[in-house]
Amino acid sequence: MFFMSSPSSCNRLLLSTYASPCGVLQLGAVAEHLCLCDWQQRRHAEAFVHRLSHRLRAEIEWGEADIHRQAARWLDLYFAGHIPSVSVPLRLVGTPFQLQVWHLLEHLPYGHTVNYGLLAERLSRPTAVRALAHAVGANPLSLFVPCHRVIGSDGSLVGYAGGLEAKSFLLHLEGAIC
């Protein structure tokens, strides 16, 4: 069973794109909330979007709303090397465990990394590393919920929907790696 962090008041998942310096991002909004910021080159990207629309009980449409422009401003600041102070209302949709993981990711500081094992410990579930990694990989709000800051226990760059080149780019941009 999947839960939304807040109830859906609209039956449209409005999609647009954002061209970042390291790949095209697909932005999705329901009502006045951003619910998707994901890499277009993600493996099975179309299925990912359809699964989200199903969970939201929303029809997919292409277009742009104010929330897309707010998200684009946030992304422009981020890719210019600034820590965005602009607030973008988010709607996370997932299982209770996924929501726990994603809320933990939201608090990972800019310019810092953490490994999967340490995140599992922070959740008081030290043996749930694989489940945690799966939840990190299912994150629908890349960059806003910074899953790129999660690395392997040996410090290696592993598992990122945008690809390891994009993950490296983002971590270099933040000064987390040289």
Number of C-alpha atoms within 10 A of each C-alpha: 6 13 15 15 14 11 10 15 11 14 14 19 26 24 21 18 19 20 13 14 12 16 16 17 20 20 27 31 28 25 16 16 19 25 23 28 25 25 25 19 15 15 12 10 15 12 10 16 19 15 12 21 20 13 15 22 14 18 14 19 13 12 13 15 16 11 21 24 15 16 24 18 16 21 21 17 15 18 17 12 14 14 14 15 9 12 10 19 13 20 21 22 23 21 15 14 14 22 20 14 24 24 13 16 21 14 10 17 12 15 15 13 18 18 19 19 21 15 21 19 13 12 15 10 14 14 11 16 17 12 15 23 19 14 20 25 16 16 25 28 24 22 17 19 22 21 29 27 24 26 19 14 13 7 11 10 19 16 18 21 24 20 18 14 13 18 22 20 15 23 20 14 18 20 13 14 13 8
